[in-house]
Amino acid sequence: MINFAVMKNRLTITSNRERNSRHYFRRVITMLLGVMCAFVTMIGQISADRVMNIGRNALYFEDYVVAIQYFNQAISTKPYLAKPYFYRAIAKLNLEDYRGAEEDATRAIELNEFITDAWEVRGVARQNMGDNSGAITDYEHALALVPRNRQLMFNLAVACSEDNRIEQADSLFSEVIKHYPGFENAYLGRARMRLEQADTLHALEDIDTALVRNPKSFNGHVMRAELLMHRSKPLFRSALESMDKAIRLEPKIAGLYINRAYIRYNLDDWDGAMEDYDYALSLEPYNKTALFNRGMLSAQANANDRAFDDFSAVIALNPSDHLAHYNRAMVRARKNDYSGAIEDINAVIAVYPGFPAAYLIRSDFERALGNMNKAKADYDKGMQLTAALRPVDGKVDIDDHTPLDSIGITERDFEQLLTIHDNTDLRQEYNNTAIRGRIQDRNLDIQPEPMIELAYYTSPDEVSENTFYIKELDDLNKTRQLRFVVFATINPPRLVDENAVRQHFNSIEYYNSYLSSHSPRAVDYLGRAMDFITLRDYASAIRDIDRAIALNADYAPSYLLRAQARWRLNKAEKSADSDVSDSKTRDALTRQTLERQTFDEILSDLQKAIDLSPTSPLPYYNKAVALIEYGDMEGALEYLNKAIQLAPDFGQAYYNRGYVLLSNGKRGEGIEDLSKAGQLGIVQAYNLIKRISR
């Protein structure tokens, strides 16, 4: 007989156990979830801390571009932290990306206004951009947090001096010297201010005091040398001694050699001067001052070919350089190139239409060519201007048509050696001139970033994105239908391994055999085309891509690849044409027609890729690169805007848009894009920012 009462109790006990068990497991699961969340949070914290530490290590070792990439990751993980913005601002400051540094320092201040150094960094950035008033405000705010900070007081004094607040600056310099009498930069800062006020006597006293405080003060020796070399010839020997000491302290600054060459020239040491100009140009091959001065010395030594080359290099860097045009005109005349000399002197007259000597010189050139009527007209014009500029009763008698900028201009003004105004560095301590990793000082060619290409190889880059995502390519790689993995990359490397080269020849043989015995597929033609491109056989590649498109006209990478092959083939053919004599080249009109046809085909392929894959930024970017190459800057801007809209972290697109904006005269917008490109790892952006900021 069943005892229902016992069974009921057992059921109740079982039910309670089940309920307790469910509560238990619920508590266990909740606890586990809590632990997991804490673990995930801890992992995120570790990750953020780890990249911050690596970034700070890179900052310490002055690898600023690498550091920025780590701070980018920290900001992406924890955008509410102030420190990553602050450290990234320091890195940008050292790369002379002052706009980017100001923006990051501002964000750091917004997140934590008690980071004193953030105010200082922003002040330095603003000061370097010419915003002295804003810099003064930042320095004063920082000094309220840390009173009597030596560097802040000095920076504030310099900013006041540059903002023409002379009395305030003088008082601040005196205060710094009072509290820190051994700080030589305070004396040098005041010396610079006094030089601006033409008080050379007291400026020299301050410089000498600084050198007593620190006999190895680079800035002190430079300032002393530059002050003495502009005073009088008897002081040139002392100036040379100071410049020699500065060069021993900092032997890699081109401006020092340029100024020492000027001193040596005035001491009749022509060989030493030429040696200094040569070395300055080995440091900075595109230094216009060194090129111009070396051209002047060569011209004086009748080394006309070398002088012509140097003046031409200056004009290539700055087509409106009237000093170089004037002196190249003289050199051309000595070489009996009177037509070229007239072109150069015309450039001078365009700038100084009231310069009498220019017309008299052109008169001589015209006479040498037998153009007597033109020669007489120029002679009469020159004499008329000379008479108009002759002093009458102590005043210059000029008519209403004489340009004021021509008054007082003489031939001597066109024949002087140039000097670098200021080689010193009295900036804030974050801006160290001897830093490692100052990529903005590298002499890189200013060119837009190239097309992104499909390739079997890519070069790893620790800074910027070197491979790019294309969905269709990713899907193709997953099928393993190709013999190699395809990358979308920028600047694919050259093959230097013989075994790798042999692999691709063998791959072509494999495709030849396979296609001869099987029904053709688009993917097989694309695979063989990629091998041909790898081996630089672009014409064969184009034929295979044509076949692939005939079999499958809706595959966007095919059009990207054909545009790429046509682009490279066109460049190779242009290079080949430039290497043969005119008698062997095609008719110029024919070449131009064929090039335009190729260009239209490239644009058509890229547009087809855009139509088939409208959400991919890469076809827009590549089309912009093609348009830049052929001078359509407005069209390029439109496609770059679209690429950036689709991929806001597309560094190459920002760089090229900055390049285009600068070409269109939009300097501020251009620098902003270059700053963004540098932040995203396009290191040459900092070089371009520095060049256009000089």
Secondary structure, DSSP 8 states (H G I E B T S, - for coil): ---HHHHHHHHHHHHHHHHHHHHHHHHHHHHHHHHHHHHHHHHHHHHHHHHHHHHHHHHHTT-HHHHHHHHHHHHHH-TT-HHHHHHHHHHHHHTT-HHHHHHHHHHHHHH-TT-HHHHHHHHHHHHHTT-HHHHHHHHHHHHHHSTT-HHHHHHHHHHHHHTT-HHHHHHHHHHHHHH-TT-HHHHHHHHHHHHHTT-HHHHHHHHHHHHHH-TT-HHHHHHHHHHHHTT-GGGHHHHHHHHHHHHHH-TT-HHHHHHHHHHHHHTT-HHHHHHHHHHHHHH-TT-HHHHHHHHHHHHHTT-HHHHHHHHHHHHHH-TT-HHHHHHHHHHHHHTT-HHHHHHHHHHHHHH-TT-HHHHHHHHHHHHHTT-HHHHHHHHHHHHHHHHHTSEETTEE---TTS-GGGTT--GGGGS-----S-------TT--TT-TT-GGGS---------EEEES-----SSS--EE--HHHHHHHHHT-SSS--EEEES------HHHHHHHHHHHHHHHHHHHHS---HHHHHHHHHHHHHTT-HHHHHHHHHHHHHH-TT-HHHHHHHHHHHHHHHHHHHHHHHTS-GGGS--HHHHHHHHHHHHHHHHHHHHHHHHH-TT-HHHHHHHHHHHHHTT-HHHHHHHHHHHHHH-TT-HHHHHHHHHHHHHTT-HHHHHHHHHHHHHTT-THHHHHHHHHH-
